[in-house]
C-alpha cells in the first residue's frame, strides 16, 4: 500500500512538471505553449507584406519577446523602421531560449524524481525496520522526518525562481533597447528621439553586475552619437553579439546552480532523514534494553 502511494506521488509530480497535454496523443494536443506559438508566428510572418504590419496582430505572451515584436512592428508601421534583421536575431534568441527552458524543465523533473526515490527508499527502510523490531516509535518523530523531506521538495521551486530572477531579470531590458535601436537605424528622426523611444535612459535601473559593462558601452556609444553625430550601427551590432554570448553563459551558469541546489537539498534534507531515523531507532532499542 505504501509503495502504491509513493508511485502515485511520483506520477503526480511528473504530470505537474511536464503538463498533462505532453502525455496525450498527438491528435489530442490542440494547444501549444506561448513560446512555441510565438516561434511559429515569427517563422510564418510575411516579411515583405505591408498588410501584415498594418493589421492588428494578437501575439502570444512570452517573456520580453512579445513586447519587442510589438514595438518593432509599431516602429515599422508608424516610423518606417526596419524590422527584418531584428526579427531574425530575435527568433534565433527565442529558439535558444525554448531549448534552454526544455533543458531546465528536464533538470527540475530529474531533481523531483531523484528526491522522490530517496523518500521511497527512506520510508521503505523505516517501515521494514519497524516491522522487524517490536519498537514503538513516536509518530511525531516520524512526522518530523516527513516534514523535513517535504520542506526540501518545497524549496525547489523557490530556489529555481530565485536563481532565474538573479540571472535573467534584466537581460530582457537590454535586448529590448538594442533591438529597437537597430530597427530605428534608418529612420529620419533626431537621435535624441530615437534614444528616448528605445528607452536608453532606463538603462540606469539595471543592477545585474554581469550586464553593467554592456550597459556602460551602450550608454557611451549613445553619448558619442549625440555629441559627434556618428552612427551607432557597429556598436549596437557588436553589443548584440556580446549580449548573446552573455546570455548563453547565464544559461550554463543557471544550469550549474541547479545541479548545486540538487546536491545541497539531497545532502541537507534527504540523507539526514535516513540517519535521523537510525538514531531514533537506536535510542528506542536502547530504552528497551
Beta strands, then each sheet from edge to edge (+ up, - down):
end
